Amino acid sequence: MKVQVVVGLEIHVQLSTQTKLFCGCPVRFAAPPNSLVCPVCLGLPGALPVLNKKAVDYAILAAMALNCQIASFTKWDRKGYYYPDLPKNYQISQYDLPLGKAGFIEVQGDDGGIKQVRIRRVHLEEDAGKNLHAGGAYSCVDLNRAGTPLLEIVTEPDITSAAQARALAVELQRIVRYLGVSEADMQKGHMRFEPNVNLRIETDGQAFRTPIVEIKNLNSFRALEASIRYEADRQVQEFLESGQVMTSGNKTTRGWDDVRQVTVLQRQKEEAEDYRYFPDPDLVPVVINTSWLDQIKALLPELPLRRQIRFVQQYGLSEYDAGVLTSDRSCADLFDKAVEAGGRPKRVCNLLTQVGLRVANERGCSVGDLGLSPVNLATLASMIEEGKVNATSGVRILEQMIATGQDPMTLARSMDLLQIADSSRLESIIDQVLSMQQKAVQEACSEGKKAQKAFNFLVGQVMQATKGQANPTVIAEMIRKRLGGA
């Protein structure tokens, strides 16, 4: 039996606007329940929505980054259904005229190459509220989130493994963060995934398709990957037990039980006609002209995957280093500018990945918020390469650069970290150490097993005498010449 997993993703991304999609209520995480509401997002009779243009700008920018065709004319539709956290009993969304369509996203495939996953549609809609199940015989409803702008991205069923689905989700998070359209913080519910999973099964010369299952409201990469793996295995088992495939109309939705690591049946899947879509009479259509598109297109940056590939090809970085650098746009920007200012790529990379990202993580900010100058970063990288300071001292200097804003040479002098470059002074110290360590000198000059150990001991003694301010490579060469002349 040959089994092929087929996955299409629906992704909801909360846009990082200051206010909601159709009213002026602020968008803020963890505010007291029902404190960020007004007649519009409460769905009170007579309240009229007003469109947030910034949300449309962000949506167009994201759709462009996903290589979509941008609609010149789009409208708003009411998607009708009843749920306690939807006070109007309908959601304002887009149905037949989405803002973007027919795009694609590039991700790393299972074989390490670049795979294109087609994007079916990108559209704007408002979020619902949140049901709170605190226990007992009742639930509470918090409508702070009602009306929050969401970008829904729907892929074609081009994904063929759970790992690919995770890779796409990770790449999409990088993209929306690069664009600045979303914080994409899944702990705050900024990204939610709903994979549609079914299987192509070939057995005994026959081909079968299992019915599609939609797994609802996944909020982590781990849950996305694990739920698809489980659901694929479950559908194989169901196929083997039933001996036949259910009709394609029997689509279902399932939830993910993170404790038991299983999907759980929720309900039969609605079709589009069940939502009774019709144009919203309170909102005018959106007409997007060329001038508007050109303004937004000018904001498109180099996207993270393409930048990662360039860092490998242009600078000779490893895939891992390039991936770490491009995980944060401000970090990648700083790297590019520091290299342009004369810093060696690998040394600048090490400083940013080993110190810059660590400090940024400790402070809960981006590397761009640390106030590092690209010129100063390049200067520090050159100081290490030229042996003016060692790598350990470079870490200390960079930490102080972040803390004080001072340039690296000033800090190196004030912290007494400059390596000794005076050859006559080094020769004097080496002569003193060699005269005091005659036994180690004899062993280092011998051809016995202890020679290398004794030699390293002598280098260490000189480094200790210089308080770590000498270049160990230079010291080793100078000692080697001395011993060779003995």
C-alpha positions in Angstrom: 0.0 0.0 0.0 1.3 3.4 -1.0 0.2 6.4 1.1 0.7 10.1 0.3 -0.2 12.8 2.8 -2.1 15.8 1.3 -2.2 19.0 3.4 -3.6 22.4 2.7 -3.2 25.1 5.4 -5.5 27.9 6.5 -3.5 30.4 8.6 -4.9 33.3 10.6 -2.4 36.1 11.3 -3.3 39.0 13.6 -2.2 42.3 12.1 -0.3 44.6 14.4 -2.6 47.7 14.0 -3.2 49.9 16.9 -7.0 49.7 16.6 -9.6 47.1 15.4 -10.6 46.5 11.8 -14.0 48.4 11.8 -13.9 50.6 15.0 -11.5 52.7 17.0 -11.1 50.3 20.0 -7.5 49.6 20.8 -5.9 46.2 20.2 -4.1 45.1 23.3 -3.2 41.8 24.8 -4.3 40.7 28.3 -6.5 43.7 29.0 -9.3 43.2 31.6 -12.2 41.3 30.0 -14.6 43.3 27.9 -12.7 46.6 28.6 -11.8 47.2 24.9 -15.3 47.3 23.3 -17.7 49.7 21.8 -21.2 49.6 20.1 -19.5 48.5 16.8 -17.6 45.5 18.0 -20.4 44.6 20.4 -22.8 44.4 17.4 -25.3 46.8 18.9 -28.2 47.9 16.7 -27.5 51.0 14.6 -23.7 50.9 15.1 -21.9 51.3 11.7 -18.4 50.0 10.9 -15.6 52.2 9.5 -12.7 50.5 7.8 -9.1 50.7 9.2 -7.0 51.6 6.2 -3.7 50.5 7.9 -5.1 47.0 8.1 -5.7 47.0 4.3 -2.1 48.4 3.7 -0.7 45.6 5.8 -2.8 42.9 4.0 -1.7 44.2 0.6 1.9 44.2 1.7 1.7 40.6 2.9 -0.2 39.5 -0.2 2.6 41.0 -2.4 5.3 39.2 -0.3 3.3 36.0 -1.1 3.5 36.7 -4.8 -0.3 37.1 -5.1 -2.3 38.9 -7.7 -3.8 42.0 -5.9 -7.4 42.7 -6.6 -8.2 46.1 -8.0 -11.7 45.8 -6.6 -12.8 43.9 -3.5 -15.8 44.0 -1.2 -16.9 42.9 2.3 -19.2 40.0 3.0 -21.2 38.8 6.0 -20.4 35.2 7.0 -23.4 34.2 9.1 -23.2 31.7 11.9 -24.1 31.6 15.6 -21.6 31.3 18.3 -21.5 32.9 21.8 -18.4 34.9 21.1 -19.8 36.4 17.9 -22.2 39.1 19.0 -23.5 40.2 15.6 -24.2 36.5 14.6 -22.1 37.2 11.5 -18.4 37.8 10.8 -17.3 40.5 8.3 -15.0 38.7 5.9 -14.3 38.5 2.1 -15.8 35.7 0.1 -15.7 35.7 -3.7 -13.4 38.7 -4.2 -10.4 38.2 -1.9 -7.8 40.9 -1.7 -5.1 38.6 -3.0 -5.1 35.3 -5.0 -3.0 32.9 -7.0 0.3 33.4 -5.2 3.0 31.2 -3.8 5.4 30.9 -0.8 8.9 29.4 -1.0 9.9 27.0 1.7 12.7 24.5 2.2 11.4 21.0 1.1 12.0 17.7 2.7 15.0 17.2 0.4 16.6 20.5 1.4 15.8 22.2 -1.9 13.3 25.1 -2.4 9.7 24.1 -2.8 6.9 26.4 -3.9 3.5 26.0 -2.2 0.7 27.8 -4.0 -1.4 30.3 -2.2 -5.1 30.1 -3.1 -6.2 33.3 -1.5 -5.3 36.0 1.0 -8.2 38.0 2.6 -9.0 40.3 5.5 -11.6 39.5 8.2 -12.5 40.4 11.8 -11.8 38.1 14.7 -14.4 36.8 17.1 -14.3 37.1 20.8 -13.1 34.4 23.2 -15.0 31.9 25.3 -13.5 31.4 28.7 -14.2 28.0 30.3 -13.2 28.6 33.9 -15.0 25.5 35.3 -18.4 25.1 36.8 -21.7 25.0 35.0 -21.1 28.2 32.9 -18.7 29.8 30.5 -17.8 33.5 30.2 -17.3 35.5 27.0 -14.5 38.2 26.6 -15.2 40.4 23.5 -11.9 42.4 23.7 -10.7 40.4 20.7 -13.9 40.9 18.6 -13.1 43.0 15.6 -9.4 42.5 15.7 -8.0 42.5 12.1 -7.0 39.0 10.8 -5.3 38.1 7.7 -6.4 34.7 6.5 -4.0 32.9 4.2 -5.2 29.7 2.4 -2.8 27.4 0.6 -3.5 24.9 -2.1 -3.1 21.2 -1.0 0.6 21.1 -2.1 2.1 20.1 1.3 3.1 16.5 1.4 4.4 16.0 5.0 4.0 17.3 8.5 7.6 18.6 8.4 6.8 20.6 5.3 3.7 22.1 7.0 5.9 23.2 9.9 8.5 24.6 7.6 5.9 26.7 5.8 4.5 28.0 9.1 8.0 29.0 10.3 8.7 30.7 7.1 5.4 32.6 7.1 6.1 33.8 10.6 9.5 35.1 9.5 7.9 36.9 6.5 5.2 38.7 8.4 7.7 39.8 11.0 10.1 41.0 8.3 7.2 43.0 6.8 6.3 44.4 10.2 2.6 43.6 9.7 2.4 41.2 12.7 4.3 40.3 15.8 3.3 36.7 15.1 3.6 35.8 18.7 1.8 32.5 19.0 1.6 32.6 22.8 -0.6 35.7 22.4 -2.7 34.1 19.7 -1.2 36.1 16.8 -0.9 33.1 14.5 -3.3 30.1 14.4 -3.1 27.2 12.0 -5.9 24.9 10.6 -4.5 22.1 8.4 -6.8 20.2 6.1 -5.5 16.7 6.0 -6.4 13.7 3.8 -4.6 10.8 2.1 -4.0 9.4 -1.4 -3.9 5.7 -1.0 -2.9 3.2 -3.7 -3.5 -0.5 -3.1 -4.1 -3.5 -5.3 -4.1 -1.3 -8.4 -6.8 1.0 -7.1 -6.5 4.6 -5.9 -8.5 6.0 -3.0 -8.9 9.4 -1.3 -9.8 9.6 2.4 -12.2 12.4 3.3 -10.7 15.8 4.4 -10.3 16.5 8.1 -9.8 20.1 9.3 -7.9 20.4 12.5 -8.9 23.6 14.3 -7.1 26.3 16.1 -3.5 25.1 16.5 -1.2 27.7 18.1 2.3 26.2 18.0 4.6 24.7 15.4 4.9 21.6 17.5 1.1 21.1 17.7 0.8 21.7 13.9 3.4 19.0 13.0 2.3 16.5 15.7 -1.4 16.8 14.8 -0.8 16.2 11.1 1.3 13.1 11.8 -1.3 11.7 14.1 -4.2 12.4 11.8 -2.4 10.8 8.8 -1.8 7.7 10.9 -5.4 7.7 12.2 -6.8 7.9 8.6 -4.6 5.0 7.5 -5.9 2.9 10.4 -9.5 3.9 9.6 -9.0 3.0 6.0 -7.6 -0.4 6.9 -10.4 -1.1 9.4 -13.3 0.0 7.2 -12.1 -1.6 3.9 -13.6 1.4 2.0 -13.3 5.1 1.9 -16.1 7.4 3.0 -17.7 9.7 0.5 -16.0 13.0 -0.1 -18.9 15.0 1.3 -18.2 13.7 4.8 -15.8 16.4 5.8 -15.2 16.8 9.5 -13.5 19.1 11.9 -11.4 17.8 14.7 -9.7 19.4 17.7 -6.2 18.7 19.0 -5.8 17.3 22.5 -2.3 18.4 23.4 -2.2 16.2 26.6 -3.2 13.0 24.9 -1.6 13.9 21.6 -4.7 12.9 19.6 -7.3 14.6 17.4 -10.9 14.6 18.6 -14.0 14.7 16.5 -15.9 18.0 16.8 -18.5 18.3 14.1 -19.3 17.9 10.4 -17.6 20.5 8.2 -19.8 23.3 6.9 -19.8 24.2 3.2 -19.7 27.8 1.9 -23.4 27.9 1.3 -24.1 27.1 5.0 -22.6 30.5 6.0 -25.1 32.4 3.8 -22.5 34.9 2.5 -23.9 38.1 1.1 -22.3 41.6 0.6 -22.2 43.8 3.7 -24.5 46.7 3.1 -22.8 48.9 5.6 -19.3 48.9 4.0 -18.3 50.3 0.5 -16.1 48.2 -1.7 -12.3 48.9 -1.7 -10.8 50.1 -5.0 -7.1 49.7 -5.2 -5.4 51.8 -7.8 -1.8 51.7 -9.2 -0.6 54.6 -7.1 -1.6 52.9 -3.9 0.0 49.6 -5.0 3.3 51.3 -5.9 3.5 53.0 -2.5 3.1 49.7 -0.7 5.4 47.8 -3.1 8.2 50.2 -2.2 8.0 48.9 1.4 8.8 45.3 0.3 12.2 44.1 1.8 14.4 41.2 0.7 12.5 38.2 2.1 14.1 36.0 4.7 14.6 32.8 2.7 16.2 34.6 -0.2 18.3 36.6 2.2 19.4 33.4 3.9 20.4 31.8 0.6 22.3 35.0 -0.3 24.3 35.0 3.0 25.4 31.4 2.3 26.4 32.2 -1.3 27.8 35.7 -0.9 29.5 35.4 2.5 30.3 31.7 2.8 28.2 31.3 6.0 26.8 27.9 7.0 23.0 27.3 6.5 22.7 27.3 10.2 24.4 30.6 10.8 22.5 32.2 7.9 19.2 30.9 9.3 19.9 32.3 12.7 20.9 35.8 11.4 17.9 36.0 9.1 15.5 35.0 11.9 15.4 38.7 12.9 15.3 41.4 10.2 17.1 44.0 12.3 19.9 41.4 13.0 20.3 40.6 9.3 20.2 44.4 8.4 23.0 45.0 11.0 25.1 42.1 9.7 24.8 43.4 6.1 25.8 46.9 7.1 28.7 45.8 9.3 30.1 43.7 6.5 29.8 46.6 4.1 31.7 48.7 6.7 34.7 46.2 6.5 33.9 43.5 9.0 34.8 39.9 8.2 31.5 38.1 7.7 32.2 35.1 9.9 33.5 37.2 12.8 30.6 39.6 12.6 28.2 36.7 12.5 29.8 35.2 15.6 29.5 38.4 17.5 25.8 38.8 16.6 24.7 35.3 17.1 26.7 34.6 20.3 26.3 38.0 22.0 23.9 40.3 20.2 21.0 37.8 20.0 21.6 36.6 23.5 21.5 40.1 25.0 18.4 41.0 22.9 16.7 37.9 24.1 17.5 38.8 27.8 16.1 42.2 27.3 13.1 41.0 25.4 13.8 43.2 22.3 15.3 42.9 18.8 18.9 43.3 17.9 18.1 46.5 16.2 16.9 47.9 19.6 20.4 47.4 21.1 21.8 50.6 19.5 24.8 49.0 17.9 26.6 50.9 15.2 27.5 48.9 12.1 30.8 50.7 11.9 31.7 50.0 15.5 30.7 46.3 15.1 32.9 46.1 12.0 35.8 47.7 13.9 35.5 45.2 16.8 35.4 42.3 14.3 38.6 43.7 12.7 40.3 44.2 16.1 39.8 40.5 16.8 40.9 39.4 13.4 44.1 41.5 13.6 44.9 40.2 17.1 44.4 43.5 18.9 42.0 41.8 21.3 41.3 38.1 21.6 37.8 36.5 21.0 37.0 36.3 24.7 37.8 40.0 25.2 35.8 40.8 22.1 32.7 39.3 23.8 33.3 41.5 26.9 33.8 44.6 24.7 30.6 44.0 22.7 28.6 43.6 25.9 30.0 47.0 27.1 29.3 48.5 23.6 25.7 47.6 24.1 25.6 48.9 27.7 27.4 52.2 27.1 27.3 53.0 23.4 31.1 53.6 23.4 33.4 52.6 20.5 35.4 49.3 20.8 38.9 50.8 20.9 38.0 53.2 23.7 36.5 50.3 25.7 39.5 48.0 25.0 41.8 50.6 26.4 39.7 51.5 29.4 39.2 47.8 30.2 42.9 47.0 29.7 42.1 44.3 27.1 44.4 45.3 24.2 46.8 42.5 23.4 50.5 43.3 23.8 52.0 44.1 20.4 55.5 45.3 21.6 57.8 42.4 20.5 60.7 43.5 22.8 58.4 43.4 25.8 57.1 40.0 24.8 60.6 38.7 24.3 61.5 39.8 27.8 58.6 38.0 29.3 59.2 34.9 27.3 62.9 34.8 28.4 61.9 35.2 32.0 59.4 32.3 31.8 61.8 30.0 30.0 64.5 30.7 32.6 62.1 29.8 35.4 60.7 26.7 33.8 63.8 24.7 32.8 62.2 21.3 33.2 59.3 22.2 30.9 61.9 23.6 28.4 63.8 20.4 28.4 60.6 18.3 27.9 59.4 20.6 25.2 62.7 20.2 23.3 62.6 16.4 23.7 60.9 14.1 21.3 59.0 12.4 24.0 55.3 12.1 24.7 55.4 15.1 27.1 56.8 17.5 24.5 53.5 19.0 23.3 52.1 19.2 26.8 55.2 21.0 28.1 55.1 23.4 25.1 51.4 24.3 25.8 52.4 24.8 29.5 55.0 27.3 28.5 52.5 29.2 26.3 50.1 29.2 29.2 52.7 30.6 31.6 53.5 33.5 29.2 49.8 34.2 28.8 49.4 34.2 32.6 52.3 36.6 32.9 50.8 39.0 30.4 47.3 38.7 32.1 45.9 37.3 28.9 46.9 40.4 26.9 49.2 38.6 24.5 48.2 36.8 21.3 48.6 33.1 22.0 49.5 32.4 18.3 52.2 35.0 18.4 53.5 33.7 21.7 53.6 30.1 20.5 55.6 31.1 17.4 58.1 33.1 19.4 58.6 30.3 21.9 59.0 27.8 19.1 61.8 30.0 17.6 63.5 30.2 21.0 63.4 26.5 21.6 64.5 25.8 18.1 67.6 27.9 18.7 68.3 26.2 22.1 
